Amino acid sequence: MVANQLPVTMKMRVKTLESLSEKIGFLTRNKPLEEPEVKDLLGMRIIVPFQEQVEQAVQLLRENFDTNRIERKSEKLSFREFAYDSVHIEIPLQADLQLPVCCRAVVEVQVRTILQDAWAEVEHELIYKNHLRFPNNDSIRKKLAAVNASLSLADMIFQEIRDSQKEMARWGQERFKSMLDKTSSFGGPDNIESIDIEEPQATLPGIENPDAASRAEIERNLMLGLKAHNDKDYRSAVHYYSKVLACGPDLKVRSIVFNHRGIAYFMMQQESLALSDFDRSYQCDKTNYRALNYRAMVLRRMGYVDNALDCFTLSLELAPEQAEVWFLRAQTLAEIDRLDEALADLGKALELEPGHQEAGTLLEKITSAQRE
């Protein structure tokens, strides 16, 4: 589970003799003509934060264990019934264990969300283990059903929030890629010679110009960083970019590397670190409008709309021929109902790039809304 980056909590237990005796008695009373069979003498519970991760955990269990017995409790309910879903999986025991005659040689694995697990624990204590009938049984059951419904709704809302966050992350990554394709002049190893390392424009206090050995180290780590970045191994890219910065190159090179490391951090969804790197990139080179663009996008995602607009504006002052940035600023303005300014920016974007489909769509949407 950990290897697949799936956050889980696991609980394990063996039924006590008292609990086993109660279970056999329950099965005998309900099915007197059948031999009782207990399949949960050995039990494990896998608990995950979100609904989507239940299926991910089930898939991992199927891939790693020989099991075809998967039971989904909700499938037994009619459309009139309401209850929490729960997935039960039987995994055959490999070891030759001496088990009671009535017990199946399996481990029953239950996969649930955190809220499903909370409900199961409470329900077990209040209903399954309670042998006394409530004086007002129907009233109690209605209250329990209401709690059940509230927890189920909360699970769905949490999943919707998570889906929205993932969609926003995808939007950001796609927009970053689009901007890289359109504006970056340093996109891969082939362009490494375009960076002047031997003749620095300026130096930071305490950082000396790199000697030949340092230059070789800078180039080596830069190549490795770019390869890792192109392979989407962002963690390794960050490692190599950091080694480049530790060699003390000139400000212009530092600006570019900070920019690339910031993009890698952004792809890893570490927005605060990305924002810091984009800021340092711009401070190292006040002509680096790309750093301002990326900084604006991170600020926009974090909800700092006014700061994002300031960055877009400064970027356009440095490089006014950026159709994509005119569109992004228009989109940001439209989100806060500054529609006249947004229309002006969209006009500029379409003037520079008449075929900009997204700008045309947003322009039509705003003009239609203003006519109504």
HUFENFEN-V547175 format. One record per residue. N is the residue number from 1. SS is DSSP state (helix for helix, strand for strand, loop for the rest). OMEGA is omega in whole degrees, -180 to 180 (999 if undefined). D_LAST is the distance of its C-alpha to the last C-alpha in Angstrom with 2 decimals. Layout:
N_SS_OMEGA_D_LAST + N_SS_OMEGA_D_LAST
//
This chain:
1_loop_-178_52.99 + 2_helix_-179_53.23 + 3_helix_180_53.74 + 4_helix_177_50.39 + 5_loop_177_48.61 + 6_loop_-177_47.95 + 7_loop_-178_48.42 + 8_loop_167_50.60 + 9_strand_-177_52.87 + 10_strand_174_55.84 + 11_strand_180_58.03 + 12_strand_177_61.29 + 13_strand_172_63.77 + 14_strand_-179_66.84 + 15_loop_174_67.21 + 16_loop_179_69.96 + 17_helix_179_72.85 + 18_helix_-180_71.64 + 19_helix_179_68.09 + 20_helix_179_69.54 + 21_helix_178_71.80 + 22_helix_-179_68.90 + 23_helix_179_66.87 + 24_helix_178_69.84 + 25_helix_179_70.40 + 26_helix_-180_66.76 + 27_helix_-180_66.90 + 28_helix_180_70.26 + 29_helix_-176_69.08 + 30_helix_180_65.93 + 31_loop_-173_67.65 + 32_loop_-177_71.35 + 33_loop_-178_72.34 + 34_loop_174_70.99 + 35_loop_180_72.35 + 36_loop_178_70.07 + 37_loop_-179_68.38 + 38_strand_-177_66.77 + 39_loop_-178_64.39 + 40_loop_173_63.25 + 41_loop_175_66.58 + 42_strand_-177_65.17 + 43_strand_176_61.52 + 44_strand_177_58.96 + 45_strand_177_55.42 + 46_strand_-174_52.87 + 47_strand_-178_49.99 + 48_strand_-177_46.82 + 49_loop_-169_43.75 + 50_loop_-177_40.99 + 51_helix_-177_40.65 + 52_helix_-178_40.31 + 53_helix_174_43.64 + 54_helix_180_45.46 + 55_helix_178_45.18 + 56_helix_179_46.12 + 57_helix_178_49.24 + 58_helix_-180_50.14 + 59_helix_178_49.92 + 60_helix_178_52.18 + 61_helix_180_54.70 + 62_helix_-179_54.77 + 63_helix_-172_55.35 + 64_helix_-179_58.18 + 65_loop_180_59.97 + 66_loop_-180_61.41 + 67_loop_174_59.40 + 68_loop_-179_57.89 + 69_strand_178_57.74 + 70_strand_-178_54.19 + 71_strand_177_53.09 + 72_strand_-173_49.57 + 73_helix_-176_49.88 + 74_helix_-178_46.43 + 75_helix_-180_47.37 + 76_helix_-177_49.92 + 77_loop_173_47.44 + 78_loop_-179_45.94 + 79_loop_179_42.22 + 80_loop_-176_43.11 + 81_loop_-179_44.76 + 82_loop_177_43.28 + 83_loop_179_45.20 + 84_loop_174_45.02 + 85_loop_176_45.55 + 86_loop_-179_48.68 + 87_strand_179_50.19 + 88_strand_-178_53.99 + 89_strand_177_55.91 + 90_strand_178_59.68 + 91_strand_-179_61.41 + 92_strand_178_65.07 + 93_loop_178_67.67 + 94_loop_-178_69.56 + 95_loop_179_72.46 + 96_loop_-177_75.21 + 97_loop_175_74.89 + 98_loop_-178_76.95 + 99_loop_173_74.48 + 100_loop_-173_75.20 + 101_loop_-175_75.78 + 102_loop_-174_72.65 + 103_strand_177_70.31 + 104_loop_-177_68.49 + 105_loop_-180_68.97 + 106_strand_167_65.35 + 107_strand_177_63.05 + 108_strand_180_60.00 + 109_strand_176_56.98 + 110_strand_-180_53.94 + 111_strand_-176_50.66 + 112_strand_169_48.09 + 113_strand_179_45.39 + 114_helix_-179_46.34 + 115_helix_176_44.68 + 116_helix_179_46.26 + 117_helix_178_49.58 + 118_helix_179_49.21 + 119_helix_-179_48.56 + 120_helix_180_51.50 + 121_helix_-178_53.85 + 122_helix_180_52.96 + 123_helix_-179_53.06 + 124_helix_-179_56.42 + 125_helix_-174_57.90 + 126_helix_-172_56.56 + 127_helix_-172_57.05 + 128_helix_-176_59.11 + 129_loop_-177_61.81 + 130_loop_-177_61.90 + 131_loop_-179_64.55 + 132_loop_177_63.99 + 133_loop_178_61.67 + 134_loop_179_59.32 + 135_loop_-180_60.16 + 136_loop_-169_56.56 + 137_helix_-178_55.80 + 138_helix_179_52.62 + 139_helix_179_51.01 + 140_helix_-179_51.86 + 141_helix_178_50.52 + 142_helix_179_47.16 + 143_helix_178_46.94 + 144_helix_178_47.87 + 145_helix_179_45.27 + 146_helix_178_42.59 + 147_helix_179_43.74 + 148_helix_-180_43.80 + 149_helix_-180_40.20 + 150_helix_179_39.07 + 151_helix_178_40.91 + 152_helix_178_39.53 + 153_helix_178_35.95 + 154_helix_177_36.80 + 155_helix_-180_38.16 + 156_helix_180_34.98 + 157_helix_178_32.84 + 158_helix_180_35.25 + 159_helix_178_35.00 + 160_helix_178_31.19 + 161_helix_180_31.43 + 162_helix_179_34.07 + 163_helix_179_32.04 + 164_helix_179_29.13 + 165_helix_180_31.71 + 166_helix_178_33.22 + 167_helix_178_29.91 + 168_helix_178_29.29 + 169_helix_178_32.86 + 170_helix_178_32.40 + 171_helix_-178_29.29 + 172_helix_-179_31.39 + 173_helix_178_34.38 + 174_helix_-180_32.51 + 175_helix_176_30.82 + 176_helix_-180_34.25 + 177_helix_179_35.78 + 178_helix_-179_33.20 + 179_helix_177_33.86 + 180_helix_-179_37.57 + 181_helix_-174_37.54 + 182_helix_-169_35.68 + 183_helix_-173_37.30 + 184_loop_176_40.55 + 185_loop_-180_43.73 + 186_loop_-171_45.94 + 187_loop_-177_44.92 + 188_loop_-176_48.29 + 189_helix_-177_52.09 + 190_helix_-176_52.40 + 191_helix_-175_50.95 + 192_helix_-178_53.35 + 193_helix_-180_55.51 + 194_helix_-180_52.67 + 195_loop_-179_53.18 + 196_loop_180_55.94 + 197_loop_-175_57.96 + 198_loop_-178_61.21 + 199_loop_-177_59.90 + 200_loop_177_57.64 + 201_loop_-180_55.37 + 202_loop_178_56.12 + 203_loop_174_57.50 + 204_loop_178_56.66 + 205_loop_178_59.37 + 206_loop_180_62.03 + 207_loop_-179_60.90 + 208_loop_177_63.31 + 209_loop_-178_62.60 + 210_loop_174_63.09 + 211_loop_-176_66.45 + 212_helix_-180_67.00 + 213_helix_180_67.23 + 214_helix_178_63.99 + 215_helix_179_62.27 + 216_helix_179_63.44 + 217_helix_178_62.19 + 218_helix_-177_58.78 + 219_helix_-179_58.47 + 220_helix_-178_59.70 + 221_helix_178_57.31 + 222_helix_178_54.41 + 223_helix_180_55.08 + 224_helix_178_55.35 + 225_helix_180_52.15 + 226_helix_178_50.19 + 227_helix_179_51.68 + 228_helix_180_50.79 + 229_helix_180_47.24 + 230_helix_178_46.87 + 231_loop_-179_48.35 + 232_loop_173_45.76 + 233_loop_-170_48.66 + 234_helix_179_46.86 + 235_helix_178_49.49 + 236_helix_179_52.23 + 237_helix_178_50.12 + 238_helix_180_49.77 + 239_helix_-177_53.54 + 240_helix_176_54.42 + 241_helix_179_51.94 + 242_helix_178_53.50 + 243_helix_175_56.94 + 244_helix_-178_55.86 + 245_helix_180_54.71 + 246_helix_179_58.00 + 247_loop_177_59.91 + 248_loop_176_58.63 + 249_loop_-180_57.07 + 250_loop_-172_55.75 + 251_helix_-177_52.42 + 252_helix_177_50.56 + 253_helix_179_51.71 + 254_helix_180_50.95 + 255_helix_-179_47.40 + 256_helix_-177_46.87 + 257_helix_175_48.57 + 258_helix_179_46.67 + 259_helix_-179_43.46 + 260_helix_179_44.67 + 261_helix_177_45.92 + 262_helix_178_42.60 + 263_helix_179_40.86 + 264_helix_177_43.50 + 265_helix_-180_42.96 + 266_helix_179_39.20 + 267_helix_176_39.89 + 268_loop_180_42.16 + 269_loop_174_39.30 + 270_loop_-170_41.33 + 271_helix_-178_38.57 + 272_helix_178_40.69 + 273_helix_178_43.46 + 274_helix_-179_41.06 + 275_helix_179_39.48 + 276_helix_-179_43.00 + 277_helix_178_44.06 + 278_helix_177_41.08 + 279_helix_179_41.81 + 280_helix_177_45.48 + 281_helix_180_44.66 + 282_helix_180_42.83 + 283_helix_178_45.60 + 284_helix_-179_48.17 + 285_loop_-175_46.40 + 286_loop_174_43.91 + 287_loop_-176_42.84 + 288_loop_-177_41.76 + 289_helix_179_37.99 + 290_helix_178_37.78 + 291_helix_178_39.01 + 292_helix_179_36.20 + 293_helix_-178_33.62 + 294_helix_178_35.17 + 295_helix_179_35.55 + 296_helix_-179_31.85 + 297_helix_177_30.95 + 298_helix_178_33.41 + 299_helix_179_32.19 + 300_helix_178_28.59 + 301_helix_-178_29.86 + 302_helix_177_31.87 + 303_loop_179_28.94 + 304_loop_-170_30.12 + 305_helix_-178_26.89 + 306_helix_178_28.03 + 307_helix_178_31.33 + 308_helix_178_29.74 + 309_helix_178_27.67 + 310_helix_180_30.95 + 311_helix_177_32.69 + 312_helix_-178_30.10 + 313_helix_180_30.27 + 314_helix_178_34.07 + 315_helix_-179_34.19 + 316_helix_174_32.10 + 317_helix_180_34.44 + 318_helix_-177_37.35 + 319_loop_-174_35.92 + 320_loop_-177_32.87 + 321_loop_-177_32.98 + 322_loop_-179_31.52 + 323_helix_-178_28.38 + 324_helix_-178_28.19 + 325_helix_173_28.33 + 326_helix_178_25.62 + 327_helix_-178_23.41 + 328_helix_178_24.70 + 329_helix_177_24.11 + 330_helix_180_20.49 + 331_helix_179_20.07 + 332_helix_178_21.80 + 333_helix_180_19.74 + 334_helix_-179_16.44 + 335_helix_179_18.10 + 336_loop_173_18.66 + 337_loop_172_15.23 + 338_loop_-166_16.85 + 339_helix_-180_14.09 + 340_helix_177_15.44 + 341_helix_179_18.84 + 342_helix_179_17.74 + 343_helix_179_16.33 + 344_helix_179_19.69 + 345_helix_178_21.63 + 346_helix_176_19.97 + 347_helix_179_20.84 + 348_helix_179_24.36 + 349_helix_-179_24.65 + 350_helix_175_23.77 + 351_helix_-180_26.11 + 352_helix_-178_28.88 + 353_loop_-175_28.16 + 354_loop_-178_26.15 + 355_loop_-179_26.51 + 356_loop_-172_25.05 + 357_helix_-177_23.07 + 358_helix_178_21.57 + 359_helix_178_20.38 + 360_helix_179_18.75 + 361_helix_-180_17.00 + 362_helix_178_15.72 + 363_helix_179_14.64 + 364_helix_-179_12.57 + 365_helix_-179_11.05 + 366_helix_-179_10.21 + 367_helix_178_8.92 + 368_helix_180_6.57 + 369_helix_-180_5.40 + 370_helix_179_5.53 + 371_helix_-177_3.81 + 372_loop_999_0.00
//
